């Protein structure tokens, strides 16, 4: 494919319901009662006695609350419509309900629907046990997890997570905040409330019956949504010691929603930050990917730095913040944050990228922070990255650029005039340093050794980037480092992003968006207004 200088312009464009079923919830209310299979009943699950808070509402409870009022709210109040729930979730809801089981949407999807945001996924909870769920979807469902098992139901290339009231009740070691239900509390309310007590944050403790169009709020979650607060269900110190992964989830949710923490929650996020290093590396990778690949990377990095988590998770990036004297609550910016803010412009919770993209950007910036470069060198590397290693064409396009770069970044030197050969040498040197930075970021010994040499940097040897992702990014870099075009690779010939391919990590999509992000960072007015992540 012969690309010409107008190629640069191309880079700029790269950028329902049936009748109510009977309720088996009452069978779950008492642990001594043997639960029977659901049978037809004239009374629906949602026509229960009006709920009231337990008598002991004044006892130890959710921080900042004196026993939140129990609420049943119409979904219409928040403008929630059937069409907001995808067909895959409806299919699972319908089939379980047709067998007589109660079904609810639960957790973050309810929160997001209330906030008129697009949920990342739709989780369901049901009165069926997991074996019954699996039997309902024979051949397309699998039970996963040991400590807290759930059922993954495969629907049209999507996975719908289904949990069971019975499993949650058996798996929870937490004593409910309230030791007894009030005299007027129905059994159905008690079972729903008890399940919500096991949730991490009040804003995730909401249940939604899409058939009756009722939202159940036993924890004050709707009120916390209004206040824009991420609040733990139980006292924050206890909650984070019970499961330190909640610290990362708190950061992720706050970053995505633009929420803040109550004082107690903020205190324990900071105080217990080091505990996240004990998490399984796969879990850390999953949480970091949620933060960096779903459209809230910049806010996540700011919060990780503010609360002392960045040094335990991304120590090289923490060292960069420290070396530039970027304060914990700094509202300013730097090149690392701008890079990820530009990435955020293209991504949403339902349009994420593969982890190899944000790993590439971390290595790219780390190499540039170690040795600042001429803007033309940076642009040419990005072009070579996009072109799969075609260095000659990258140089031709790069030298045709006649735009003002962002001169506020300390990582960029004053521009100079380059002979083609010297420019190629400089770009390949940059690529070699990028690969070295990536290698050091993914090797425990090298992380510890390198960090010991960096002033103000914390001591850390945590590595969570998997070998497969490392090798994928190395392949991208080596095409530039050695000037050898990737065999069989053709750059994208149009600017439309294929988000399915981007999430799978196809080379053309990763190379394309990497270059777009770098160009948007280098030349911030060049592509202004030409993309908003919806292409």
N, C-alpha and C positions, 0 to 999 in steps of 0.2 A: 504494500500500500504506500503510495507516494504522498506524503504529507508536506504541505507548504506552510510558509509563515502564517497564513490565515488560520492555520491549525490553532493558534493561540486563541482565536475567537471561539473556536470549537471548544477549547478547554473551558472557556467562560460559561458555556452552556452546559458543561458536564455537571454540571452540577445536578292459630296459636292455641292457643290454650283451650283445652277441653273443660269438662266439668271437674269440680273439686273432688279429690280423692279422700278416703278416710285417713285419719291420723293415727299412726302407731307411736307417736312421741310419748304418749302417756306410759307406754310399756317400759320406757327408758328412765322414767323419773325415779323409780325405786330400785336400788341395786338388788333387793331381795326378791323382787318379782320376776318370775321367769318370762322372758320376752317371747311373745308368740308371733307367728307370721302375720303380716297385715291382712285384715279381712274387711269386707265392705262395712261401712258405717255411715249413717245419715249425717253425722256432724263433721264438718271440715276442721282441719287443724287450726285454722286462723279465727274460728269463731269462739275462742276461749274467753273466759272471764277476764274483764279488764285488768291489766297487770298493775301491780304496785311494787315499790321497792321493798326488799326484805326488811324485817323489823330491825335487824342489826345494822341498818344503813349507816349508823353513826360510828361504827367500829372501824378498825383499820381497813383502809381501802385505797382506792385510786388516789394518787397524790393530787392534792388540790380540790378534791371532792368530798363532800359530806354525804356520801351515798347518792349517786346520780339517779335522777328520776328515770324510771323505765318508760320508754316511748314506743308507740306504734304509729308510724307516719306514712301517709299515702305517698307512693312514688311519684304521683302526678304533681305533688307539691314541688318537686325538683325537676319536673319536665322529663322524667324518664319514660321512654316509650319502648315498645316491643322491638322495634327496628334497631335499637341500640345493642341488643343482645345478638351475637352472631348465630347463624344457623347451626353450627356445630354444637354450641352450648344448648340451644333449644332441643336438638335431637336427643341429647343425653337427658335433659330434664323431662321431656315427653315420655321417653321409654321407661324411665324409672317410675314416673308418676302413674303411667298406665298399669303398672304392676301393684299399685296401691301404696307406694312409698311416698313419704313427704320429702320434698326437695326444696333447697334454698340456694341462691347465690350467696357467697360469703366472702368476707375479707376485703382485699384491696380493690376488687372490681366494683363492689358496692360503693366504696368511698369515691372511686373515680367517676362512676356514673352520677353520683350526687354533685360532684365538682364539674361535671360536663367535660371530663377528660376521657380519652380513649384508653380503656384498660389494656394492660399488657397481656392479661389472660383472664379467663373466667373460671373460678373455682366453685365447685358445688359440694354441698354437704347433704346427706340423706339419712333417713332412718333405716335404710337397708344396710346390712353388714357388707363387708367388702367381698365376701364370697358370693353374696346375692347380686352385688353390682357386677362382678365378673361374669356370673351366669347370665345376667341380662344382656350382656354384650359379648356373647361367646365368640371367641376368636379375635376380638378386637380390643380386649382389655387385659391388663396385666397388673398385678399387685406388686408394688415396689416399696422399699423401706422396711427397716426392722423396728426401730424404736417408735416411729410414728408412721405406720404403713398407710398408704393411700392407693387408690386405683387409677391408673392411667388408661383412659378410654381414647382410642384412636378414631378420629372422625375427619374424613376428607383432608388428610395430610396435616391435621392438627391434633394436639393432645389436650384433652379436657381432664383436669384433676378432680377426682371425686373422693371425698373423705366420708367417714361414717360417724354418726353420733356415738355409736357403741364403742368403736375403736378409740375415739377421743376420750371417752369416759374411762376406759380401762388404762389407756396410756398415760393419763395425767397423774403426776405425783403431787400436784399442787392442791392444797386445801383451799376451798373457796373462801373468798374474803368474808362472805356472810355465812354463818354456820346454819342458818335456818331460813326457810322462805316464809313470807308473811301469810297470814291466815287466808287472805284473798287471792293468793297467787295460784294460778292454774298449773297443772302438771306440765302442760306443754310449754308454758312460759319458763318453768323451772328448768326444764331440760335445755331449752335454748340458752337461757341465762348462764347455766353452769358451763355449757360449751364455750360461751363467749369469755368466761373467766380464764380460760386457758390460752387466750390470744396474747400476742405481744404488745400491741398498742391499741388504745381505745378506738382510733379511727379505722382499725382493721377488724374491730369486733362488731361489725354490723352484718345483719342477715336480711336478705331480700327474697320474699316469696313473689315471683313474677306472675303467678296466677291470681293471687288476691291483691297484688300490687301494694303490698305492705312491707315497710322497712322496719325491722326490729332493732332497737337501740337500748341496750341494758347498761352501757358503760359511760354514756355521755359522749359518744363518738361524734355525733352530729354537732354538738356544741364545740368540740375541739376542732372540727373542720372549720366552723365559723371563726374560731379564734386563731386558726392556722398554727396549731400546736401538735407536735408529736409527743404524746404522753404515754407512759407505760401503764399497763392495766394494774399491776401491783407495784409497790415501791421500786423505784428505778434500780437501786443497788441490788436488791434481791433479784429482780428480773434479769439484770445483766450477768450476775453471778450464776444464775440458773442456766443461762444460755448466752454466752458472750457474742454469738453471731448476731444477736439482736442489736448490738452496738453498730455493726456495719449496716444492718437493715434500717436502723434509725437514721444514719447518715444518708443512706440511699433515698429513703422516703422524703426526708427534709429537703434534700437537694432537688429531687424531681418536682416536688410540690411547692417549693419556696417557703416551707414552714420553718418554724423555730422550735426550740426545746424549752419546756418549763425549767426553772432554775435547778430543781433537784435532778431532772434527767440530764441536763447539760453537765452538772457536776460529776455525775457517775460515768457519763460518756468519756469525759476527760480523765478521770481518776482511774478507770479500769481499761484504758486504751490498750495497754500492753498485753492484756489477756487475749486479744484477738490473734496473737502470734501462736497460740496453742491450738488454733483451729486446724482442721484438716486442710491441706493445700488445695485440694479440689474445691472445698467450700469457699476458701478465700478467693480463688480464681472466679468462681461463679458470682460471688458478691461484687468483686471488682469489675467483672464484665457487665453486670447490671448497672453499675455506676457509670462506666465509661463508654458503653456501646449503645445506650438507649436514649441519648439526647439530653443528658444532664451531667456531662463529664466535667465541665468547668465548675459548676456549683459543687459537685462532689469533691473535686480536688481542693477547693477552697475550704470546705468543711473538714476534710481529712487533715489539712494543715492546721486549721484553727483549733481542733480538738486533740492534736498530738497523735494522730493515727498514721499520718503519712510516713513518718520516720520508721514505723514498723512494717509498712506494706510496700512502699516505694522509696527506699532510703536515698537513692541517687537524686530523685526529684525533691525530697526533703532537703538534701544538702544544697540543691540549687536555690530553693527558697531561703535557706539560712545564709548562703553566701551573698545573696542579693539584698539581704536585710529586709526581706518581705515579712512584715509583722503578721502575727496570728490573725488579727482582725482587720488586716489591710483591705481596704476597698479598691485599691489600685489594681493594676494588672501587670503582666509580664508576658514574654513570648510563649511560654508553656501554656499559660491560661488562654491566651488568644488562639493558639492552635486548636485547643480543645473546644473553645467556644465556636470556632468556625466549623469544626466537626459536628457539633450539636445542631448547627443550622440545617443539616441534612438528615438527621435522625429523629425518630420518635419511638415511644415504647412499643409500637407495633411495626416499626421499620428499623430494626437494629442493624449493626454491622458485625462482621466476624471479628473475633479478638485479634487476629493478625493485623488489622488496621491500626487499632490504638497502640498495639505493641510496636509497630513500625514507627508511629509518631513519637512514642517515648524515646526510642533509640535515636531517631532523627534529631530530636531536640537535645538529647544528652550529648551527642557528638558535636552539635553546634555550640552548646554551652561550654564545652571543654575547649573548643578552638573556633572562635568567631570566623565567619567567612564573608567574602564579597557577595552581595545580593545576586549577581549574575551566576556565581558558582552554585548558590542554593537553588536558584530557578532551574539551572541546567541539570542539576541532580534530579530534581523533581520531574523534569521532562524526560530524562533518561529512564527514570523509574516507570513513568507512564508508558513509554515506548518499548519497554521490555529490554533495555540495554542498547538500543540503537543510538550510540553516542554521537555519531556524525550528524544525524538529524536533530538530536537534542541541542547540539552546539549551534546549528544553523538557526533554529527557532529561538533559542535563548538569546543569541546576539541580535536578533531582530526586535527584541522587546525594548520599547521606548516609553517606559512608565516610571513614575516616581514610587520608590519603595518606602515602606514605613521605617523612618530613620530613628524611631524611638527605642528600638530594640538593641540592647548591648551586644547581642549575638551577631549583629550585622556590621561589617566594616564599610568604610567609604568605598564607593565603586571605583574601579580602575579599568583600563583598557587591557584586554587579554588577547594574546595570540591563540589560535585554535589549539595548538599542541599543549600550551601551558594551561589552558582552560580545562582540557581533558584530564591532564595530570592532576590538577587541583580537585576536580570533581571525583576522580577515582580515589584520591587521598581522603576526601570527605567520606566516601562510601566505605573505605577501609576502617575509618574511625567509627563510623556508624555500626559496622559489624562488631568491632571490638567492644563498643559500649553495650550492645545487645548481649554479647557473650558474658560480659561482666555482670550484667543484670540477671543472668540466668544460671550463674554458677555460685554455689554457696561459699566456696573458699574464696573466689575472686571478689564476691560482694563484701565479705568480711575484711579481706585484705585491702581492697580499694577504699572502703569506708574509713578504715583506720588512718588513712593518709589525708582525708578531707577535713579541714578545720570545721568545727561546730557540727559535724555530722554525727548522728547517733551510731551506736554499735549495733549492727544487724547482720544476720546471715540468712534471712528469710528469702526463699525463692519459691514462687508459685507459678511462674510461667512454664507451661508444659513443653516437653521436647518437641512435640509435633508442631506447635505454633512457632517455636524457635526456628526449626528447620525451614518452615514455610517462609518466614521473614528473611532468613539468611539467603534463600534462593532469590528473593526479590533484590536484595542488596548486591549479591555477587554478580548479577547481570550488569549492574552499573560499575562495580569495582573492576571487573575484568573486561568490560566493553563487549561482552558476548551476548548477542540477542537471544532471548529465550526461544528454544526450538518450538515451532508451531504456534507461537503467540502472535496475535494480531490485536493492536489497540482498539478500543471502542471507537466506532466511526460516527456515533451520535452522542448527544449529551444526556439522554434519558437514563436514569439509574434504574437498574433491575434490582429491586430490593430483595427478592428471593435469592438471587445470585450473590448479592452483597452479604446476606446473612450466612450463606453457605461458604463464603470466602473464595469465590472464583477469582482467578488472577486478574482478569480484565477489570472487574469491578473494584477490587482492592487498589490496584495501581491507579485507576482512574480517580477514585475519591481521595486517595492520598495526595495526588498532584493538585486536585482542586483545593484541598484544605491548605496546602502549602502556598499556593498562589493567592488564595484569599487572605492569607496572613501577610505575605510579602507586599501585595498590592491591594490594600483594603478598599480602595475606591474603584478598582478595576472592574469588579464584578458586582458591585453594590446594587441590590435590588433585583438581580437577575435570577436568584434562586431563593427558595425558602424551605427547602427540604421536602417539597411536595411534588417534585418532578417525577 
